Amino acid sequence: MIKDLIIGLCLVLGSVFGFLAALGIVRLPDFYSRMQASTKAQTLALILVMFGLMLHFERLDVTTRSLVVLFFVFFTAPIGAHMIGRAAYLLRTPLWEGTVQDDLEGKYDYERRTLAGFAPPEEESDPPQS
Amino acid sequence: MSDVLRLCVGLAMTFFLGGMLLTLIRLFRGPSVPDRVVALDLCSALTVGFIATYCVYTGKSVFLDNAVVLALISFLGTVAFARYLERRT
């Protein structure tokens, strides 16, 4: 009974976090805040739901697979958010008009897609034919 | 399955489905392409959670394999879109 209560609490809390992530993605004003809301809340939602799943089955194979899902989410959600955020900044996605400070303003070299002042390695000239 | 757990599973499924509908709104309305990509990513994450809840509902753990695969595929999709958007400029 207590176990069912804990499982149910984990599932409901996790789904509420997932719902809040979706709400944030609809309601927040610009792309960057939307991305932040979605990434963090989605990780927390999956942690809670997978924890409830582990408690419900209490079997080694289910626990392992839940941990694999959590491992993927933990490592891939920040990487994906970083890549899509960088691509959005390079596409000059507009910031919210209430933004106070943009630390990256003027520091990006849009042509070379690097930070200005960071010298990429010289392009190798054609290797000698021999 | 006890009544408490049944109620909680029903609530969790409702919240996940409502969240998916909200992400679909952003997917159709999103002013820029990265918005749509993030909405798609969140939608697949919510689907993973829904599959986990469905495992609890049916008591069968085979559906969890789908969740593992979906978690991988959604990451690959996000990375592919990000690379494509970045190279296009």
Backbone of each chain as ProteinMPNN parsed JSONL, in Angstrom:
{"seq_chain_A": "MIKDLIIGLCLVLGSVFGFLAALGIVRLPDFYSRMQASTKAQTLALILVMFGLMLHFERLDVTTRSLVVLFFVFFTAPIGAHMIGRAAYLLRTPLWEGTVQDDLEGKYDYERRTLAGFAPPEEESDPPQS", "coords_chain_A": {"N_chain_A": [[0.831, -1.204, 0.0], [1.811, 1.273, 0.979], [3.951, 1.265, -0.705], [2.714, 1.37, -3.212], [1.631, 3.89, -2.984], [3.922, 5.498, -2.944], [4.999, 4.931, -5.466], [2.928, 5.899, -7.101], [2.997, 8.582, -6.403], [5.536, 9.33, -7.365], [5.136, 8.913, -10.124], [3.051, 10.737, -10.7], [4.161, 13.192, -9.921], [6.355, 13.301, -11.672], [5.021, 13.376, -14.148], [3.709, 15.78, -13.845], [5.848, 17.542, -13.861], [6.681, 17.135, -16.483], [4.449, 18.163, -17.808], [4.643, 20.817, -16.968], [6.973, 21.555, -18.265], [6.074, 21.475, -20.901], [4.157, 23.466, -20.737], [5.781, 25.652, -20.226], [7.124, 25.755, -22.625], [5.182, 26.649, -24.297], [4.37, 29.081, -23.199], [6.518, 30.798, -22.562], [8.559, 33.703, -23.435], [10.738, 33.902, -25.397], [13.033, 32.091, -27.59], [15.292, 31.106, -26.188], [14.684, 31.003, -23.432], [12.601, 29.214, -23.573], [13.918, 26.899, -24.396], [15.523, 26.419, -22.192], [13.602, 25.918, -20.174], [12.402, 23.605, -21.183], [14.508, 21.696, -21.289], [15.525, 21.33, -18.628], [13.238, 20.67, -17.043], [12.339, 18.435, -18.337], [14.325, 16.519, -17.903], [14.116, 16.185, -15.106], [11.499, 15.212, -14.939], [11.728, 12.74, -16.242], [13.531, 11.427, -14.546], [11.957, 11.086, -12.203], [9.775, 9.538, -13.133], [11.057, 7.229, -14.074], [12.152, 6.319, -11.722], [9.84, 5.634, -10.28], [9.032, 3.528, -11.917], [11.11, 1.649, -11.543], [10.693, 1.058, -8.827], [8.205, -0.134, -8.998], [8.492, -2.526, -10.481], [10.792, -3.856, -9.5], [12.793, -5.498, -10.545], [15.76, -6.87, -11.982], [16.344, -6.538, -14.728], [14.53, -4.596, -15.599], [15.243, -2.438, -13.996], [17.836, -2.005, -14.926], [17.356, -1.224, -17.573], [15.854, 1.076, -17.16], [17.804, 2.643, -15.954], [19.515, 2.89, -18.089], [17.992, 4.472, -19.822], [17.873, 6.789, -18.232], [20.575, 7.44, -18.134], [21.085, 8.049, -20.857], [19.414, 10.303, -21.095], [20.497, 12.056, -19.24], [23.002, 12.547, -20.363], [22.489, 13.324, -22.971], [20.557, 15.365, -23.088], [21.668, 17.94, -22.155], [23.7, 18.194, -24.102], [22.325, 18.225, -26.538], [20.74, 20.5, -26.12], [22.687, 22.455, -25.932], [23.81, 22.364, -28.515], [21.63, 23.041, -30.165], [21.011, 25.528, -29.176], [23.31, 26.976, -29.779], [23.235, 26.855, -32.563], [20.889, 28.308, -32.926], [21.665, 30.815, -31.991], [23.584, 31.448, -33.864], [21.971, 31.652, -36.058], [20.866, 34.035, -35.547], [18.529, 34.217, -33.971], [15.96, 36.122, -32.566], [16.269, 37.761, -29.376], [14.305, 38.027, -26.354], [12.416, 41.057, -25.986], [12.645, 42.251, -23.537], [15.131, 41.608, -22.606], [17.992, 42.081, -20.623], [20.752, 41.84, -20.74], [23.137, 40.689, -23.05], [25.537, 38.528, -23.155], [27.047, 37.518, -25.189], [27.041, 39.307, -27.21], [28.276, 40.737, -30.134], [30.533, 39.235, -29.942], [30.72, 37.077, -31.505], [31.952, 35.519, -34.38], [30.362, 35.467, -37.183], [30.882, 34.569, -39.707], [32.918, 32.655, -39.636], [31.888, 31.017, -37.773], [32.876, 30.87, -35.174], [34.054, 31.981, -31.941], [34.892, 35.395, -31.959], [38.258, 36.387, -32.27], [39.228, 34.004, -31.56], [41.462, 31.958, -33.006], [41.075, 29.75, -35.559], [42.62, 26.599, -36.473], [45.028, 26.758, -39.059], [44.009, 26.438, -42.448], [44.82, 23.493, -44.068], [47.021, 23.458, -46.774], [46.982, 22.089, -50.098], [48.089, 18.76, -49.983], [51.394, 17.798, -50.85], [51.821, 16.3, -53.985], [52.927, 13.111, -54.299]], "CA_chain_A": [[0.0, 0.0, 0.0], [2.718, 2.416, 1.02], [4.767, 1.215, -1.922], [1.89, 1.893, -4.306], [1.499, 5.333, -2.806], [5.177, 6.142, -3.356], [5.09, 4.812, -6.93], [1.978, 6.833, -7.693], [3.482, 9.95, -6.189], [6.626, 9.554, -8.319], [4.602, 9.032, -11.487], [2.276, 11.971, -10.865], [5.082, 14.338, -9.872], [7.106, 13.328, -12.923], [4.188, 13.847, -15.26], [3.446, 17.209, -13.646], [7.012, 18.281, -14.362], [6.617, 17.106, -17.941], [3.412, 19.107, -18.227], [5.139, 22.183, -16.773], [7.914, 21.83, -19.353], [5.288, 21.797, -22.094], [3.541, 24.779, -20.511], [6.833, 26.653, -20.409], [7.481, 25.879, -24.04], [4.139, 27.42, -24.977], [4.096, 30.402, -22.625], [7.667, 31.685, -22.37], [8.548, 34.679, -24.523], [11.652, 33.756, -26.528], [13.519, 30.73, -27.813], [16.294, 30.626, -25.231], [14.02, 30.613, -22.185], [11.831, 28.002, -23.845], [14.846, 25.776, -24.42], [15.943, 26.173, -20.806], [12.493, 25.282, -19.453], [12.145, 22.247, -21.666], [15.593, 20.756, -20.986], [15.635, 20.994, -17.205], [12.052, 20.006, -16.501], [12.198, 17.111, -18.957], [15.226, 15.616, -17.188], [13.539, 15.887, -13.786], [10.317, 14.372, -15.137], [12.105, 11.356, -16.553], [14.093, 10.829, -13.334], [10.902, 10.658, -11.279], [8.981, 8.455, -13.709], [11.855, 6.004, -14.109], [12.271, 5.847, -10.337], [8.595, 4.933, -9.988], [9.035, 2.264, -12.66], [12.016, 0.729, -10.843], [10.05, 0.605, -7.59], [7.045, -0.964, -9.282], [8.832, -3.868, -10.952], [11.804, -4.453, -8.617], [13.5, -6.567, -11.235], [17.063, -6.367, -12.389], [16.386, -6.089, -16.123], [13.795, -3.332, -15.725], [16.052, -1.392, -13.38], [18.948, -1.692, -15.812], [16.895, -0.463, -18.741], [15.508, 2.43, -16.699], [19.043, 3.388, -15.749], [20.045, 3.237, -19.408], [17.25, 5.65, -20.286], [18.306, 7.958, -17.454], [21.936, 7.758, -18.59], [20.969, 8.758, -22.128], [18.812, 11.626, -20.922], [21.445, 12.902, -18.519], [24.116, 12.975, -21.195], [22.124, 13.879, -24.266], [19.74, 16.586, -23.028], [22.485, 19.151, -22.195], [24.44, 18.319, -25.364], [21.382, 18.656, -27.558], [20.331, 21.893, -25.868], [23.827, 23.308, -26.275], [23.985, 22.454, -29.971], [20.532, 23.758, -30.821], [21.116, 26.918, -28.758], [24.376, 27.602, -30.553], [22.733, 27.037, -33.929], [19.901, 29.391, -32.916], [22.354, 32.105, -31.871], [24.225, 31.735, -35.143], [20.906, 32.06, -36.985], [20.393, 35.341, -35.074], [17.179, 34.168, -33.413], [15.855, 37.316, -31.715], [16.066, 37.616, -27.945], [13.126, 38.711, -25.829], [12.696, 42.498, -25.966], [12.968, 42.657, -22.169], [16.443, 41.106, -22.214], [18.835, 43.14, -20.083], [22.155, 41.705, -21.109], [23.506, 39.583, -23.924], [26.985, 38.454, -22.963], [27.746, 37.106, -26.415], [26.811, 40.288, -28.265], [29.474, 41.239, -30.775], [31.706, 38.385, -29.732], [30.694, 35.93, -32.406], [32.33, 35.706, -35.766], [29.333, 34.663, -37.834], [31.376, 33.97, -40.942], [33.695, 31.436, -39.367], [31.142, 30.263, -36.767], [33.64, 30.7, -33.938], [34.136, 33.216, -31.192], [35.854, 36.303, -32.543], [39.487, 36.386, -31.487], [39.723, 32.631, -31.471], [41.986, 31.635, -34.327], [41.015, 28.324, -35.872], [43.851, 26.124, -37.088], [45.161, 27.15, -40.465], [43.583, 25.432, -43.42], [45.949, 22.814, -44.698], [47.062, 23.565, -48.229], [46.945, 20.763, -50.712], [49.302, 17.997, -49.684], [52.221, 17.617, -52.064], [51.596, 15.034, -54.692], [54.182, 12.361, -54.423]], "C_chain_A": [[0.865, 1.253, 0.0], [3.565, 2.467, -0.246], [3.977, 1.766, -3.118], [1.749, 3.404, -4.22], [2.757, 6.059, -3.287], [5.324, 6.093, -4.879], [4.171, 5.833, -7.598], [2.418, 8.271, -7.553], [4.602, 10.282, -7.174], [6.07, 9.767, -9.725], [3.89, 10.364, -11.676], [3.192, 13.19, -10.845], [5.886, 14.447, -11.172], [6.271, 13.843, -14.071], [3.84, 15.316, -15.096], [4.63, 18.034, -14.124], [7.052, 18.284, -15.885], [5.596, 18.089, -18.476], [3.891, 20.545, -18.073], [6.155, 22.547, -17.843], [7.156, 22.222, -20.612], [4.628, 23.167, -21.957], [4.565, 25.891, -20.715], [7.161, 26.85, -21.871], [6.416, 26.661, -24.8], [4.137, 28.868, -24.498], [5.297, 31.347, -22.595], [7.94, 32.521, -23.626], [9.546, 34.442, -25.654], [12.28, 32.369, -26.541], [14.404, 30.239, -26.685], [15.657, 30.224, -23.906], [13.182, 29.365, -22.379], [12.725, 26.78, -23.794], [15.271, 25.404, -23.009], [14.853, 25.452, -20.039], [12.339, 23.831, -19.881], [13.228, 21.288, -21.189], [15.6, 20.349, -19.518], [14.442, 20.199, -16.716], [11.894, 18.613, -17.088], [13.114, 16.105, -18.264], [14.637, 15.215, -15.842], [12.327, 14.971, -13.916], [10.721, 12.932, -15.39], [12.764, 10.68, -15.356], [12.986, 10.272, -12.465], [10.111, 9.476, -11.841], [9.773, 7.146, -13.713], [12.058, 5.44, -12.703], [11.007, 5.095, -9.925], [8.526, 3.583, -10.674], [9.911, 1.228, -11.969], [11.356, 0.176, -9.586], [8.907, -0.362, -7.876], [7.457, -2.382, -9.651], [9.793, -4.58, -10.012], [12.455, -5.659, -9.263], [14.761, -5.99, -11.841], [17.042, -5.831, -13.819], [15.658, -4.765, -16.3], [14.612, -2.185, -15.149], [17.206, -0.992, -14.289], [18.489, -0.841, -16.987], [16.471, 0.951, -18.338], [16.764, 3.269, -16.499], [19.678, 3.772, -17.081], [19.326, 4.458, -19.965], [17.72, 6.903, -19.554], [19.703, 8.403, -17.876], [21.888, 8.543, -19.89], [20.462, 10.171, -21.906], [19.8, 12.571, -20.24], [22.544, 13.411, -19.429], [23.677, 13.666, -22.457], [21.323, 15.168, -24.162], [20.61, 17.853, -22.986], [23.226, 19.329, -23.507], [23.514, 18.818, -26.47], [20.972, 20.106, -27.376], [21.462, 22.846, -26.23], [23.94, 23.481, -27.782], [22.878, 23.273, -30.609], [20.554, 25.237, -30.399], [22.181, 27.659, -29.537], [23.904, 27.859, -31.986], [21.743, 28.192, -33.979], [20.595, 30.743, -32.804], [23.04, 32.468, -33.178], [23.206, 32.128, -36.196], [20.341, 33.416, -36.625], [18.922, 35.282, -34.68], [17.025, 35.319, -32.424], [15.652, 36.967, -30.251], [14.774, 38.329, -27.554], [13.428, 40.198, -25.709], [12.999, 43.008, -24.567], [14.336, 42.19, -21.712], [17.335, 42.251, -21.764], [20.242, 43.055, -20.655], [22.343, 40.502, -22.01], [25.02, 39.491, -23.909], [27.726, 38.119, -24.246], [27.689, 38.166, -27.507], [28.138, 40.805, -28.825], [30.681, 40.35, -30.621], [31.735, 37.199, -30.673], [31.126, 36.344, -33.791], [31.397, 34.83, -36.593], [29.854, 33.976, -39.084], [32.06, 32.634, -40.659], [33.028, 30.544, -38.33], [31.995, 29.939, -35.548], [33.529, 31.997, -33.155], [35.187, 34.102, -31.831], [37.089, 36.346, -31.651], [40.034, 34.995, -31.279], [40.173, 32.215, -32.855], [41.855, 30.134, -34.573], [42.314, 27.88, -36.521], [43.854, 26.432, -38.575], [44.688, 26.028, -41.365], [44.815, 24.809, -44.053], [45.892, 23.068, -46.196], [47.14, 22.152, -48.805], [48.21, 19.986, -50.396], [50.096, 17.767, -50.957], [51.958, 16.251, -52.685], [52.903, 14.292, -54.824], [53.863, 10.869, -54.426]], "O_chain_A": [[0.704, 2.155, -0.823], [3.857, 3.534, -0.785], [4.506, 2.526, -3.928], [1.746, 4.105, -5.232], [2.676, 7.095, -3.947], [5.721, 7.076, -5.505], [4.568, 6.535, -8.527], [2.239, 9.082, -8.462], [4.628, 11.369, -7.75], [6.482, 10.687, -10.431], [4.092, 11.044, -12.682], [3.028, 14.111, -11.646], [6.076, 15.54, -11.705], [6.738, 14.648, -14.878], [3.688, 16.03, -16.087], [4.452, 19.097, -14.72], [7.405, 19.286, -16.507], [5.838, 18.769, -19.473], [3.603, 21.397, -18.913], [6.21, 23.694, -18.288], [7.528, 23.167, -21.307], [4.545, 23.93, -22.919], [4.264, 26.933, -21.297], [7.441, 27.965, -22.312], [6.708, 27.267, -25.831], [3.927, 29.784, -25.294], [5.122, 32.566, -22.6], [7.604, 32.112, -24.737], [9.224, 34.758, -26.799], [12.084, 31.576, -25.62], [14.291, 29.088, -26.264], [16.042, 29.214, -23.316], [13.059, 28.548, -21.467], [12.357, 25.752, -23.227], [15.37, 24.225, -22.67], [15.129, 24.483, -19.331], [12.167, 22.941, -19.049], [12.92, 20.187, -20.733], [15.672, 19.163, -19.199], [14.602, 19.175, -16.051], [11.378, 17.711, -16.428], [12.722, 14.956, -18.059], [14.655, 14.039, -15.48], [12.142, 14.062, -13.107], [10.134, 12.008, -14.827], [12.583, 9.478, -15.159], [13.053, 9.121, -12.032], [9.811, 8.525, -11.119], [9.233, 6.086, -13.396], [12.126, 4.225, -12.52], [11.088, 4.041, -9.293], [8.03, 2.61, -10.105], [9.516, 0.071, -11.821], [11.442, -1.02, -9.306], [8.661, -1.291, -7.106], [6.842, -3.343, -9.189], [9.636, -5.772, -9.751], [12.647, -6.699, -8.632], [14.838, -4.806, -12.169], [17.645, -4.796, -14.103], [16.105, -3.905, -17.059], [14.673, -1.1, -15.728], [17.528, 0.189, -14.418], [19.142, 0.135, -17.354], [16.698, 1.908, -19.079], [16.79, 4.455, -16.83], [20.297, 4.828, -17.204], [19.954, 5.366, -20.509], [17.94, 7.947, -20.168], [19.981, 9.599, -17.964], [22.554, 9.569, -20.03], [21.008, 11.127, -22.456], [19.922, 13.737, -20.616], [22.981, 14.555, -19.305], [24.403, 14.512, -22.98], [21.398, 15.999, -25.067], [20.315, 18.787, -23.732], [23.378, 20.451, -23.992], [23.867, 19.713, -27.237], [20.867, 20.856, -28.346], [21.219, 23.924, -26.773], [24.138, 24.591, -28.276], [23.134, 24.1, -31.485], [20.159, 26.105, -31.178], [21.998, 28.817, -29.915], [24.138, 28.929, -32.549], [21.735, 28.969, -34.934], [20.176, 31.711, -33.439], [23.081, 33.636, -33.564], [23.534, 32.859, -37.13], [19.44, 33.913, -37.302], [18.151, 36.183, -35.011], [17.861, 35.483, -31.536], [14.958, 36.007, -29.919], [14.227, 39.124, -28.318], [14.549, 40.579, -25.373], [13.557, 44.095, -24.42], [14.679, 42.357, -20.541], [17.426, 43.275, -22.441], [20.845, 44.068, -21.01], [21.784, 39.432, -21.768], [25.706, 40.274, -24.565], [28.916, 38.411, -24.368], [28.219, 37.965, -28.6], [29.008, 41.252, -28.078], [31.756, 40.679, -31.123], [32.673, 36.402, -30.643], [30.717, 37.385, -34.306], [31.596, 33.62, -36.701], [29.341, 32.931, -39.484], [31.823, 31.632, -41.333], [33.518, 29.455, -38.03], [31.861, 28.868, -34.956], [32.981, 32.986, -33.641], [36.257, 33.624, -32.207], [36.978, 36.34, -30.425], [41.182, 34.828, -30.866], [39.361, 32.127, -33.777], [42.467, 29.336, -33.863], [43.041, 28.71, -37.068], [42.825, 26.374, -39.248], [44.919, 24.848, -41.104], [45.725, 25.502, -44.509], [44.841, 22.912, -46.818], [47.337, 21.171, -48.088], [49.308, 20.525, -50.535], [49.518, 17.564, -52.024], [51.887, 15.223, -52.012], [53.867, 14.799, -55.399], [54.771, 10.043, -54.522]]}, "seq_chain_B": "MSDVLRLCVGLAMTFFLGGMLLTLIRLFRGPSVPDRVVALDLCSALTVGFIATYCVYTGKSVFLDNAVVLALISFLGTVAFARYLERRT", "coords_chain_B": {"N_chain_B": [[-3.165, -4.492, -9.166], [-3.502, -1.7, -7.16], [-6.166, 0.557, -6.103], [-5.239, 3.116, -5.607], [-2.872, 3.255, -7.061], [-3.882, 2.87, -9.609], [-5.408, 5.188, -9.974], [-3.352, 7.118, -9.824], [-1.788, 6.424, -12.042], [-3.584, 6.96, -14.084], [-3.858, 9.75, -13.783], [-1.204, 10.54, -14.316], [-0.883, 9.736, -16.978], [-2.751, 11.417, -18.167], [-1.604, 13.946, -17.696], [0.774, 13.695, -19.158], [-0.225, 13.377, -21.767], [-1.582, 15.807, -22.083], [0.608, 17.53, -21.981], [1.937, 16.745, -24.323], [0.097, 17.658, -26.225], [0.332, 20.427, -25.799], [3.005, 20.831, -26.593], [2.666, 20.263, -29.253], [1.204, 22.462, -30.079], [3.197, 24.461, -29.967], [4.869, 23.386, -31.832], [3.48, 23.712, -34.23], [3.098, 26.456, -34.276], [5.488, 27.735, -33.811], [7.73, 30.432, -34.166], [10.328, 30.294, -35.2], [12.714, 27.999, -36.683], [14.428, 26.586, -34.779], [12.762, 26.67, -32.507], [10.754, 24.866, -33.179], [12.259, 22.542, -33.329], [13.075, 22.178, -30.662], [10.572, 21.808, -29.511], [9.816, 19.395, -30.684], [11.745, 17.709, -29.599], [11.078, 17.808, -26.879], [8.565, 16.674, -27.044], [9.143, 14.034, -27.75], [10.509, 13.263, -25.463], [8.455, 13.396, -23.593], [6.939, 11.354, -24.613], [8.557, 9.165, -24.037], [8.309, 9.15, -21.237], [5.589, 8.625, -21.107], [5.472, 6.041, -22.158], [6.833, 4.675, -20.151], [5.022, 5.016, -18.051], [2.938, 3.563, -19.129], [4.001, 1.023, -19.041], [3.877, 0.523, -16.288], [1.123, 0.504, -16.092], [0.213, -1.7, -17.651], [1.758, -3.698, -16.573], [3.644, -5.064, -17.954], [6.981, -5.354, -18.955], [8.143, -5.177, -21.417], [7.7, -3.027, -23.066], [9.463, -1.145, -22.356], [11.784, -1.263, -23.808], [11.198, 0.12, -26.139], [11.155, 2.691, -25.116], [13.854, 3.106, -24.513], [14.999, 3.05, -27.087], [13.666, 5.206, -28.258], [14.584, 7.359, -26.742], [17.227, 7.47, -27.593], [16.93, 7.953, -30.376], [15.647, 10.428, -30.465], [17.583, 12.147, -29.512], [19.488, 11.899, -31.561], [18.028, 13.028, -33.653], [17.748, 15.705, -32.78], [20.443, 16.54, -32.761], [21.096, 16.229, -35.453], [19.384, 18.11, -36.665], [20.409, 20.425, -35.499], [23.033, 20.54, -36.52], [22.453, 20.788, -39.205], [21.062, 23.226, -39.322], [23.067, 24.914, -38.536], [25.03, 24.692, -40.498], [23.741, 25.679, -42.68], [23.729, 28.417, -42.82]], "CA_chain_B": [[-2.894, -3.047, -9.059], [-4.444, -1.123, -6.205], [-6.926, 1.692, -6.616], [-4.404, 4.32, -5.549], [-1.944, 3.238, -8.194], [-4.663, 3.064, -10.835], [-5.722, 6.619, -10.061], [-2.14, 7.892, -10.11], [-1.386, 6.164, -13.421], [-4.479, 7.724, -14.942], [-3.483, 11.169, -13.708], [0.086, 10.753, -14.982], [-1.094, 9.657, -18.432], [-3.443, 12.638, -18.589], [-0.655, 15.065, -17.741], [1.701, 13.51, -20.288], [-0.907, 13.647, -23.037], [-1.782, 17.252, -22.168], [1.895, 18.138, -22.332], [2.201, 16.515, -25.749], [-0.745, 18.578, -27.006], [0.91, 21.774, -25.713], [4.186, 20.914, -27.456], [2.22, 20.313, -30.651], [0.868, 23.865, -30.367], [4.428, 25.185, -30.271], [5.433, 22.813, -33.063], [2.824, 24.296, -35.396], [3.072, 27.912, -34.246], [6.809, 28.277, -33.517], [8.139, 31.403, -35.168], [11.59, 29.959, -35.85], [12.938, 26.548, -36.797], [14.873, 25.99, -33.515], [11.61, 26.472, -31.618], [10.086, 23.615, -33.55], [13.133, 21.413, -32.982], [12.988, 21.967, -29.212], [9.251, 21.249, -29.206], [9.84, 17.984, -31.084], [12.569, 17.006, -28.611], [10.29, 17.662, -25.645], [7.464, 15.75, -27.309], [9.625, 12.652, -27.669], [10.813, 12.977, -24.054], [7.178, 13.098, -22.941], [6.521, 10.029, -25.063], [9.322, 8.201, -23.229], [7.653, 9.08, -19.938], [4.288, 7.976, -21.271], [5.705, 4.606, -22.326], [7.159, 4.142, -18.825], [3.765, 4.923, -17.303], [2.15, 2.483, -19.709], [4.575, -0.212, -18.498], [3.279, 0.325, -14.968], [-0.307, 0.244, -16.271], [-0.029, -3.057, -18.122], [2.531, -4.679, -15.826], [4.605, -5.743, -18.837], [8.155, -4.489, -19.043], [8.753, -5.217, -22.753], [7.572, -1.734, -23.734], [10.549, -0.251, -21.949], [12.772, -1.237, -24.896], [10.83, 1.231, -27.024], [11.558, 3.949, -24.488], [15.303, 3.245, -24.693], [15.276, 3.397, -28.48], [13.146, 6.546, -28.543], [15.48, 8.335, -26.123], [18.395, 7.612, -28.471], [16.571, 8.521, -31.677], [15.307, 11.851, -30.351], [18.85, 12.885, -29.419], [20.082, 11.955, -32.901], [17.274, 13.987, -34.438], [18.094, 17.063, -32.366], [21.797, 16.858, -33.209], [21.084, 16.367, -36.905], [18.772, 19.401, -36.984], [21.307, 21.509, -35.09], [24.125, 20.614, -37.497], [21.912, 21.266, -40.482], [20.773, 24.657, -39.21], [24.307, 25.657, -38.391], [25.765, 24.691, -41.764], [22.973, 26.304, -43.742], [23.962, 29.858, -42.904]], "C_chain_B": [[-3.954, -2.429, -8.147], [-5.131, 0.105, -6.806], [-6.091, 2.962, -6.643], [-3.5, 4.384, -6.765], [-2.684, 3.458, -9.508], [-4.983, 4.536, -11.042], [-4.498, 7.426, -10.463], [-1.676, 7.677, -11.542], [-2.281, 6.929, -14.39], [-4.144, 9.199, -14.963], [-2.202, 11.432, -14.498], [-0.082, 10.701, -16.489], [-1.783, 10.912, -18.943], [-2.474, 13.807, -18.703], [0.3, 14.927, -18.921], [1.019, 13.834, -21.606], [-1.187, 15.134, -23.2], [-0.503, 17.975, -22.544], [2.226, 17.943, -23.787], [1.358, 17.445, -26.614], [-0.157, 19.984, -26.987], [2.154, 21.889, -26.591], [3.783, 20.929, -28.924], [1.809, 21.73, -31.04], [2.121, 24.64, -30.758], [5.043, 24.683, -31.563], [4.788, 23.441, -34.293], [3.016, 25.803, -35.438], [4.455, 28.529, -34.258], [7.33, 29.232, -34.563], [9.449, 31.024, -35.867], [11.771, 28.441, -35.857], [13.465, 25.949, -35.491], [13.758, 25.789, -32.509], [10.937, 25.137, -31.894], [10.931, 22.414, -33.158], [13.051, 21.118, -31.483], [11.641, 21.363, -28.835], [9.196, 19.768, -29.557], [10.614, 17.154, -30.068], [11.776, 16.772, -27.328], [9.153, 16.672, -25.848], [7.954, 14.311, -27.209], [10.001, 12.294, -26.24], [9.533, 12.652, -23.288], [6.661, 11.735, -23.364], [7.26, 8.937, -24.298], [8.672, 8.04, -21.851], [6.311, 8.369, -20.016], [4.446, 6.467, -21.415], [6.036, 3.973, -20.973], [5.9, 4.0, -17.973], [2.896, 3.779, -17.81], [2.673, 1.127, -19.249], [3.986, -0.503, -17.126], [1.822, -0.091, -15.11], [-0.564, -1.2, -16.675], [0.706, -4.102, -17.295], [3.49, -5.465, -16.683], [5.784, -4.813, -19.067], [8.748, -4.458, -20.445], [8.695, -3.857, -23.426], [8.711, -0.789, -23.397], [11.653, -0.191, -23.0], [12.484, -0.085, -25.848], [11.272, 2.559, -26.439], [13.057, 4.181, -24.66], [15.619, 3.716, -26.105], [14.832, 4.826, -28.775], [14.031, 7.623, -27.933], [16.71, 8.552, -26.997], [18.037, 8.362, -29.744], [16.299, 10.019, -31.563], [16.575, 12.683, -30.223], [19.485, 13.009, -30.801], [19.354, 12.979, -33.771], [17.643, 15.425, -34.091], [19.468, 17.461, -32.886], [21.83, 17.063, -34.714], [20.497, 17.713, -37.312], [19.714, 20.545, -36.653], [22.456, 21.656, -36.088], [23.635, 21.215, -38.809], [21.653, 22.76, -40.43], [22.052, 25.468, -39.187], [25.038, 25.76, -39.725], [25.062, 25.498, -42.838], [23.293, 27.773, -43.911], [25.159, 30.185, -43.78]], "O_chain_B": [[-5.153, -2.621, -8.35], [-4.738, 0.614, -7.856], [-6.202, 3.778, -7.557], [-3.376, 5.423, -7.414], [-2.189, 4.139, -10.407], [-4.846, 5.065, -12.145], [-4.574, 8.303, -11.323], [-1.222, 8.616, -12.196], [-1.81, 7.477, -15.386], [-4.142, 9.83, -16.019], [-2.11, 12.404, -15.247], [0.497, 11.515, -17.209], [-1.451, 11.419, -20.015], [-2.509, 14.564, -19.673], [0.604, 15.907, -19.602], [1.606, 14.488, -22.468], [-1.056, 15.678, -24.296], [-0.524, 18.92, -23.332], [2.739, 18.855, -24.435], [1.84, 17.965, -27.621], [-0.138, 20.666, -28.011], [2.354, 22.905, -27.257], [4.467, 21.531, -29.752], [2.027, 22.159, -32.173], [2.124, 25.379, -31.742], [5.662, 25.446, -32.304], [5.466, 23.68, -35.293], [3.091, 26.381, -36.523], [4.622, 29.684, -34.651], [7.373, 28.882, -35.742], [9.656, 31.402, -37.02], [11.086, 27.708, -35.144], [12.995, 24.879, -35.105], [13.796, 24.836, -31.731], [10.598, 24.386, -30.981], [10.407, 21.394, -32.712], [12.969, 19.959, -31.076], [11.564, 20.51, -27.951], [8.606, 18.973, -28.824], [10.209, 16.047, -29.715], [11.798, 15.679, -26.762], [8.813, 15.916, -24.938], [7.265, 13.459, -26.648], [9.834, 11.144, -25.832], [9.515, 11.756, -22.444], [6.02, 11.036, -22.578], [6.677, 7.91, -23.95], [8.507, 6.921, -21.363], [5.94, 7.612, -19.119], [3.655, 5.7, -20.867], [5.581, 2.869, -20.675], [5.723, 3.007, -17.267], [2.209, 3.113, -17.036], [1.898, 0.185, -19.083], [3.634, -1.645, -16.83], [1.332, -0.93, -14.353], [-1.445, -1.857, -16.121], [0.326, -5.273, -17.307], [4.095, -6.429, -16.214], [5.605, -3.626, -19.34], [9.757, -3.786, -20.663], [9.54, -3.55, -24.267], [8.906, 0.231, -24.057], [12.377, 0.8, -23.086], [13.397, 0.601, -26.306], [11.711, 3.45, -27.166], [13.49, 5.304, -24.919], [16.397, 4.649, -26.304], [15.534, 5.571, -29.46], [14.215, 8.685, -28.529], [17.187, 9.679, -27.133], [18.74, 9.288, -30.15], [16.669, 10.791, -32.447], [16.65, 13.791, -30.753], [19.963, 14.08, -31.177], [19.983, 13.71, -34.536], [17.827, 16.261, -34.976], [19.653, 18.57, -33.389], [22.51, 17.964, -35.205], [21.032, 18.387, -38.192], [19.822, 21.513, -37.406], [22.813, 22.773, -36.461], [24.31, 22.034, -39.432], [21.978, 23.486, -41.37], [22.119, 26.564, -39.741], [25.603, 26.806, -40.043], [25.691, 25.951, -43.794], [23.154, 28.324, -45.003], [25.493, 31.357, -43.957]]}, "name": "protein", "num_of_chains": 2, "seq": "MIKDLIIGLCLVLGSVFGFLAALGIVRLPDFYSRMQASTKAQTLALILVMFGLMLHFERLDVTTRSLVVLFFVFFTAPIGAHMIGRAAYLLRTPLWEGTVQDDLEGKYDYERRTLAGFAPPEEESDPPQSMSDVLRLCVGLAMTFFLGGMLLTLIRLFRGPSVPDRVVALDLCSALTVGFIATYCVYTGKSVFLDNAVVLALISFLGTVAFARYLERRT"}
